[in-house]
Amino acid sequence: MLVALGSARPAKIMALRAACARVAEVDARWRQAELVARPVETGVALMPLNDSQLMRGARNRAEAVRELLEGEGKPADFYVGLEGGFHSITFDGERRTFLHGWAYATDGARGYFGHAPAVTVPAAIVARVEQTGRELGEVIDEVAGQTDVRSRQGAWGVLSRGLLTRAMSFETALVAALAPFYNARLYV
């Protein structure tokens, strides 16, 4: 089985590997999963600020990697896209911003979304992102005093002091997005 990821980011590749291993616990076909990762465009803002942008970015990544591989004559069994960013809501009169992500998985005929957990983003970090128009990855590098945090633990790791990572959040979203494929009898 070939599973294609619309990104070459290390944390996203780690998430897909881990999700395939988790799914293999209930569906033996996934034990033989081979992964291919290709960078693709999302068609959304570099720093998505709402669920519509996040979902569209995840789906666009999956569709773009599908088109790329099919154009090369190397179709996969599944194509997945991952997109992370902000989602803000007003609850009890207070604006709250969360970091979370979406996964989209398709076999080329059917596609499904999965949602990652969410973590509150400190207001000062949200303000820096929104006021400067920069990506969270750049801002979190400054906050953490590190370089390329997004390729390792991500903002998730910084915000949770390493208890949760970017890869872990995306793994959850992928397991959820893939559920209709590994548990097909319930999704008829």
C-alpha positions in Angstrom: 0.0 0.0 0.0 1.4 3.4 -0.9 0.3 6.5 1.1 1.3 9.9 -0.2 1.7 13.0 1.9 1.4 16.5 0.5 4.3 17.9 2.5 8.0 17.2 3.1 8.0 18.7 6.7 9.7 16.2 9.1 7.0 16.5 11.8 4.3 15.8 9.3 6.2 12.7 7.9 6.6 11.5 11.5 2.9 12.0 12.1 2.0 9.9 9.0 4.4 7.1 10.0 3.0 7.0 13.5 -0.6 7.1 12.3 0.0 4.2 9.9 1.5 2.2 12.7 -1.5 2.9 14.9 -4.0 2.0 12.1 -2.0 -1.2 11.5 -3.0 -2.3 15.1 -6.6 -2.8 13.8 -6.0 -3.3 10.0 -3.1 -5.5 9.0 -3.0 -4.0 5.5 -1.4 -0.9 7.0 1.7 -2.8 8.2 3.0 -2.8 4.7 2.3 0.9 4.1 5.0 2.7 2.1 5.1 6.5 2.5 6.0 9.1 -0.1 6.2 12.8 0.8 6.2 15.6 -1.6 6.1 19.4 -1.0 3.0 21.0 -2.6 1.2 24.3 -2.5 -1.9 24.7 -0.3 -3.7 27.5 -2.0 -4.4 29.1 1.4 -2.6 31.7 3.6 0.8 30.7 4.9 -0.6 31.2 8.4 -4.2 29.9 8.3 -6.4 31.8 10.8 -9.6 29.8 10.8 -11.0 26.3 10.3 -12.2 27.0 6.7 -8.6 27.9 5.7 -7.2 24.9 7.6 -9.6 22.4 6.1 -9.1 23.8 2.6 -5.4 23.7 3.0 -5.4 20.0 4.2 -7.7 19.0 1.3 -5.7 21.0 -1.2 -2.5 19.3 -0.1 -4.0 15.8 -0.5 -5.4 16.7 -4.0 -2.1 18.4 -5.1 0.0 15.4 -4.2 -2.5 13.1 -5.9 -2.3 15.2 -9.1 1.5 15.3 -8.9 1.9 11.5 -8.5 -0.7 10.6 -11.0 0.9 12.9 -13.5 4.2 11.0 -12.9 2.4 7.7 -13.4 2.9 6.7 -9.8 -0.6 6.7 -8.2 -0.9 5.9 -4.5 -3.6 4.1 -2.6 -4.2 7.1 -0.3 -3.3 10.8 -0.4 -3.2 12.9 2.8 -2.8 16.5 3.6 -2.2 18.2 6.9 -2.7 21.8 7.8 -2.2 23.5 11.2 -2.9 27.1 12.3 -5.1 29.2 14.5 -8.8 29.1 15.2 -10.3 31.9 17.3 -13.7 32.0 18.9 -15.5 34.3 21.3 -16.7 32.3 24.4 -18.4 34.1 27.3 -17.4 37.4 25.9 -13.7 36.6 25.7 -11.7 35.9 22.5 -9.8 32.7 22.7 -7.3 31.4 20.1 -6.3 27.8 19.7 -3.6 26.1 17.7 -4.9 23.0 16.0 -4.9 21.3 12.7 -6.9 19.3 10.2 -6.0 16.2 8.2 -7.7 15.1 5.0 -7.4 11.6 3.6 -8.7 10.4 0.2 -8.4 7.3 -1.9 -9.2 9.5 -5.0 -12.9 8.7 -4.9 -13.8 9.5 -1.3 -12.3 11.9 1.2 -12.6 12.5 4.9 -11.4 15.0 7.5 -9.9 14.5 10.9 -9.3 17.1 13.6 -6.3 17.5 15.8 -6.5 18.4 19.5 -6.3 22.1 20.3 -4.1 24.1 22.7 -4.6 27.6 23.8 -2.1 30.1 22.3 -1.0 32.9 24.6 -2.5 36.3 23.6 1.0 37.8 23.2 1.9 35.2 20.6 -1.4 35.6 18.8 -0.9 39.3 18.7 2.6 39.0 17.3 1.4 36.7 14.5 -1.7 38.7 13.7 -0.1 42.2 13.9 3.0 41.3 11.8 1.4 38.9 9.4 4.2 36.4 10.1 3.8 32.6 10.4 3.6 31.1 13.9 6.8 29.1 13.1 8.8 32.3 12.9 7.3 33.8 16.0 7.7 30.6 18.0 11.4 30.4 17.0 11.8 33.8 18.6 9.8 32.9 21.7 11.7 29.6 22.2 15.1 31.1 21.3 15.5 28.2 18.7 15.6 27.7 15.0 13.1 25.8 12.9 11.0 24.6 15.8 8.2 23.6 13.3 10.4 20.8 11.9 10.9 19.2 15.4 8.5 19.7 18.3 6.6 22.6 16.7 4.7 25.3 18.6 2.9 22.4 20.3 6.1 21.3 22.0 6.9 24.8 23.1 3.4 25.5 24.5 3.2 22.1 26.2 6.8 22.0 27.5 7.3 18.9 25.3 4.4 16.8 26.5 2.7 17.1 23.1 4.4 17.7 19.8 3.4 18.9 16.4 3.7 15.3 15.1 1.5 14.0 17.9 -1.2 16.5 17.2 -1.2 15.6 13.5 -1.1 11.9 14.2 -4.4 12.1 16.0 -6.0 14.0 13.1 -4.7 11.4 10.6 -6.1 8.5 12.6 -9.4 10.2 12.6 -9.4 11.1 8.9 -8.4 7.5 8.0 -11.2 5.9 10.1 -13.6 5.5 7.2 -11.0 3.5 5.4 -9.8 1.2 8.1 -13.2 0.8 9.7 -15.2 0.8 6.4 -18.1 -1.4 7.6 -19.4 1.6 9.7 -18.9 4.1 7.0 -21.0 2.5 4.2 
